[in-house]
């Protein structure tokens, strides 16, 4: 099968459900602690319970949902300590990735980062939370992949997956979106000058701002586990 044919091939039912659940979590339609009602979801997406269960198992393995006996699946809910730990581990791993990347950055890599940043800025201006989350992730992963350390990048991706449900809370605020744009621009400036220390420092501030904002949400005791009243997915 050619690459073009593969792109045109319709997704399987499991892939479709997985994409819809990811979208709901990333955009905040399904917030941390929210129940995932399988019967209603299967009916709405017009799929059987089989691909839905498989998609939920995939998300559980990624840390995006959790299963409770006799209660079912819920969007994963992190504690304040969990969040801080995830971001601390990210800081350690991402510094290594950035320093390795800066040492080998080519002009073509910078072009790809510029293109990714353009998408971030378009999404920010449009107030599109899902597009912002997708573009932001593409920007960072493009940089990390330049390090040429695929195992390291896989670990970083897993950490990002575990906080996807919280990212929409951050991007939902216009001030935070504007801050992300400015911090990315500062990072790009440092990368163009191959200033590794400055790039690392800028990205540390970038993460710290996100943690501070999310800490205020979690410190207030929200989000809490919801048992009813969740809007339908669609």
Secondary structure, 3 states (H helix, E strand, C coil): CCHHHHHHCCCCHHHHHHHHHHHHHHCCCCCCCCEECHHHHHHHHCCCHHHHHHHHHHHHHCCCEEEECCCEEEECCCCHHHHHHHHHHHHHHHHHHHHHHHHHCCHHHHHHHHHHHHHHHHHHHHCCHHHHHHHHHHHHHHHHHCCCCHHHHHHHHHHHHCCHHHHHHHHCCHHHHHHHHHHHHHHHHHHHCCCHHHHHHHHHHHHHHHHHHHHHHHHCCCCCCCCCCCCCCC
